[in-house]
């Protein structure tokens, strides 16, 4: 499902997306982790809610605003299991039907994800 979500955000077909180099696909996933799709609309709506008296943190209203208002330090560029498991795209993969049975959990020997 993560590839379909990414293809939707990039407005390309999944076939076109998967024909790209894997590094580019990972780069786009990293980009959308830091700048979630639709965050500008959510930010605009939150600012409107503030004018109506809403209090609290922006990400309490819109989870897409968490990486915008609390950015995480950039990673080294190497995809590790820790980086993958904390990414938004991976959480979406787990939420997909059958996502809790991903084979990636069985890999304990190498901390890097194989390309």
C-alpha positions in Angstrom: 0.0 0.0 0.0 2.9 2.3 0.6 3.9 2.3 -3.0 0.3 3.1 -4.1 0.2 6.0 -1.6 3.5 7.3 -2.9 2.4 6.9 -6.5 -0.8 8.8 -5.7 1.2 11.6 -4.1 3.6 11.8 -7.1 0.7 11.4 -9.6 2.3 8.5 -11.4 1.4 4.8 -11.9 2.8 2.2 -9.6 4.5 0.6 -12.6 6.2 3.9 -13.4 7.2 4.3 -9.8 8.7 0.8 -9.5 10.6 1.3 -12.7 12.6 4.1 -11.1 15.8 3.4 -9.2 15.2 2.2 -5.6 17.3 5.1 -4.2 14.9 7.6 -5.8 11.8 5.8 -4.4 13.4 5.8 -0.9 14.2 9.5 -1.3 10.6 10.3 -2.1 9.5 8.2 0.9 11.9 10.2 3.1 10.6 13.5 1.5 6.9 12.6 2.3 7.9 11.6 5.8 9.2 15.1 6.4 6.6 16.9 4.3 3.4 14.8 4.4 1.0 15.1 1.6 -1.6 17.8 2.3 0.3 19.4 5.2 -0.2 22.9 3.9 -4.0 22.5 3.8 -3.9 21.1 7.4 -1.6 24.0 8.5 -4.0 26.5 7.0 -7.0 24.9 8.6 -5.2 24.8 12.0 -4.5 28.5 11.8 -8.1 29.1 11.0 -9.1 27.0 14.1 -6.7 29.1 16.2 -8.6 32.3 15.2 -11.7 30.5 16.4 -10.1 29.8 19.8 -8.6 26.4 19.4 -5.7 25.8 21.8 -3.1 23.1 21.8 -0.3 21.9 19.6 -0.9 21.7 15.8 -0.1 18.0 15.6 -2.8 17.2 18.2 -5.3 18.3 15.5 -3.5 17.2 12.4 -0.9 14.4 12.6 0.6 15.6 9.3 1.9 18.7 11.1 4.1 16.8 13.5 7.2 16.6 11.2 6.6 20.2 10.2 6.5 21.7 13.7 8.9 19.2 15.3 11.3 18.2 12.6 13.6 15.3 13.2 17.3 15.6 12.4 18.1 14.2 9.0 19.3 10.6 8.9 22.7 9.6 7.4 21.0 8.5 4.2 21.4 4.8 5.1 18.2 3.0 5.5 18.3 1.0 8.7 15.6 -1.1 10.4 15.3 1.6 13.0 14.8 4.4 10.4 12.3 2.2 8.4 10.3 1.2 11.5 9.8 4.8 12.6 8.9 6.1 9.2 5.3 7.2 8.3 5.3 5.0 5.2 6.2 1.9 7.2 3.4 2.6 9.6 1.0 2.8 6.7 2.4 -0.5 5.4 1.6 -2.1 8.8 -1.9 -0.7 8.7 -2.5 -2.4 5.4 -4.2 -5.7 5.3 -1.7 -8.3 6.2 0.9 -5.7 7.0 1.6 -7.1 10.5 3.0 -10.2 8.9 5.8 -8.5 6.9 8.8 -10.7 6.3 11.1 -7.8 7.3 10.5 -8.5 10.9 12.2 -11.9 10.5 15.5 -10.3 9.4 17.6 -9.9 12.5 21.0 -10.6 11.1 21.5 -7.4 9.2 20.4 -3.9 10.4 20.2 -2.6 6.9 17.4 -3.1 4.6 18.4 -5.0 1.4 17.8 -3.3 -1.9 
